[in-house]
């Protein structure tokens, strides 16, 4: 049964990758693409990748704030786990890396895996809020085409509703528990108590939203992380002599990452390239240069993080197979298991 579920997830991810990459290459001048890749100045990649890893430090600081109610873990302690989670997202479809991060946190530091997953859900909402903000600000400066306008409006509604729901739930844990108890009555008696325990643990991970000062810290660290990532995109743009202002790269970061916010392909391969290229061509960049940039940028985001994540796994004495197998192929089962 596990192999069947894993196989379906894998084929779903591969199908999505194939669809989006097909659209990407269909709308790209392949000859010019090869020329642009061969003529790029890749020395800019070194500072660009370094900037990404600095942005990950701000994500780790954000997680430190979110976890303070659950465990007193330093940013330095959380940094390898954050990188491992991104590594897993780059290797596994459907954003399974979020489950992997909660799994490693529980295995290493005894934090409830469902509570850890609750804090990660809060992170994703703040990421969405900041990225929508980028798209709105960049759009006010540069304009938006119809597709980007639809993306901005749709994602604004989604993340506004999610943030409002999370804050509402966090404002009254007792009310949230009543809701979940009502929902659990629909489940068979044999699993009802276990499901209620998991729901309570997940809701516990949302309780940091009770603090207005912590919400401000979440926004601040999220903004810093994404500004640094947009700066990475700018540096890679220098490799391809794409002479666009910083607002353009804010728009690229927003469009590409909002496209892969929901569970999708492994590492977002396909949607990321397509949205990056289409955004740049809208801004006036040639199709070949935009396509080459999209491929190179995603490679520079994926490959160093995969290598670093594997190295961190070895450093903390967790095997890649056990981690991805335990939390990746059976995410719900792995998260449901509480640490000893």
C-alpha positions, -999 to +999 in steps of 0.1 A: +000+000+000+028+024+009+046+017-024+014+023-043+009+057-025+045+067-031+042+056-068+011+077-073+027+107-057+058+102-079+039+099-111+017+129-103+048+150-097+064+137-129+033+144-149+031+180-136+068+185-144+063+172-179+033+194-186+049+226-174+083+219-190+065+211-222+048+245-222+081+261-213+101+246-242+072+250-266+073+288-261+111+291-261+136+296-289+158+265-282+187+276-303+189+310-287+184+293-253+216+272-258+235+303-269+224+323-239+234+295-215+268+291-231+276+329-231+266+337-196+291+350-170+287+324-142+310+342-118+279+360-104+266+327-093+290+325-063+277+355-045+241+347-056+242+313-039+258+328-008+230+353-006+204+324-007+220+307+023+220+340+042+182+343+034+179+308+049+193+321+082+164+346+084+140+317+078+157+299+107+154+329+129+117+331+120+112+295+130+131+301+162+105+327+171+076+305+162+089+275+182+097+294+214+064+282+230+073+247+222+111+245+226+140+268+232+160+261+201+185+285+187+187+298+151+220+279+147+203+247+158+174+251+135+194+262+104+204+227+093+168+214+097+155+243+075+181+234+048+171+197+051+135+206+046+143+226+015+165+197+003+136+173+006+112+197-011+136+198-040+137+160-042+101+150-034+068+161-050+038+177-033+060+198-009+068+167+012+098+185+026+075+203+051+067+169+066+104+160+065+113+192+085+087+184+111+099+148+112+136+158+117+126+184+144+107+157+163+135+131+159+163+154+170+146+176+196+115+158+208+091+184+196+056+171+186+057+166+149+022+179+144+030+210+164+061+215+143+040+212+112+016+238+126+045+263+129+055+255+093+020+262+081+022+296+097+055+302+079+039+293+045+011+318+051+036+347+059+056+337+029+025+340+008+016+374+023+051+388+016+051+374-020+017+389-028+030+422-014+060+419-038+037+413-067+014+442-058+043+467-053+062+456-084+029+457-103+023+492-092+057+502-106+059+480-137+023+470-144+008+435-146-004+415-175-037+395-172-021+363-159-001+381-132-031+401-122-052+369-118-023+354-098-021+385-075-059+386-069-063+349-064-033+345-040-043+377-021-077+361-014-062+327-004-035+340+020-057+367+035-083+341+043-057+317+057-041+343+078-075+355+092-084+319+099-051+311+117-053+343+138-090+336+147-082+300+157-051+312+177-072+338+195-093+312+212-079+277+216-110+266+234-132+275+205-109+258+181-109+227+201-148+227+201-147+229+163-123+200+160-142+179+185-174+185+164-155+175+133-140+144+149-175+130+156-176+121+119-147+097+123-149+061+135-145+057+172-112+037+169-093+067+154-113+096+169-091+101+200-059+098+180-071+123+154-082+147+181-047+145+197-031+153+164-055+182+157-047+196+192-010+194+185-013+211+151-034+239+167-008+243+194+017+252+167-005+282+157-006+297+192+023+321+185-001+342+165-017+353+198+013+378+202+011+409+181+048+415+186+056+380+173+034+386+142+055+417+135+087+396+139+072+370+115+066+397+089+100+413+094+120+381+091+099+369+061+104+402+044+141+401+049+144+365+037+125+372+005+143+405-002+175+386+000+162+359-023+151+385-048+186+400-046+199+365-055+177+366-086+191+400-095+227+387-092+219+357-115+203+382-139+237+399-141+251+366-153+228+368-184+232+406-188+195+411-181+194+448-174+163+451-152+157+469-120+152+453-086+114+457-089+115+433-118+132+406-098+107+411-070+080+404-095+099+373-108+104+360-072+067+366-064+053+350-096+076+320-096+073+311-059+036+317-057+032+293-086+048+266-065+033+275-031+007+248-034+017+211-035+031+205-069+061+190-087+095+180-071+113+213-064+087+231-084+104+220-116+083+232-145+060+258-129+090+278-116+107+279-150+075+287-169+065+316-146+100+330-144+103+331-182+068+344-188+073+372-162+106+383-178+092+382-213+063+404-202+089+428-189+106+429-223+134+404-220+140+382-250+125+347-249+159+329-252+176+350-225+145+347-202+144+309-207+181+304-201+179+326-170+149+306-157+167+272-161+200+285-146+183+303-117+164+272-106+194+250-109+214+274-087+185+273-062+181+235-062+215+219-065+235+237-038+206+233-013+204+195-021+241+191-015+240+212+017+209+193+030+226+159+025+257+171+042+237+184+072+219+150+074+252+132+077+264+158+102+235+150+126+237+113+120+205+108+100+206+089+068+190+103+036+171+070+030+157+069+065+147+106+066+130+106+031+116+072+036+102+078+071+089+113+065+087+114+027+070+082+015+046+081+044+043+117+056+010+115+074+021+083+092+055+097+101+041+130+114+014+112+134+040+093+154+049+114+184+085+115+196+095+094+226 
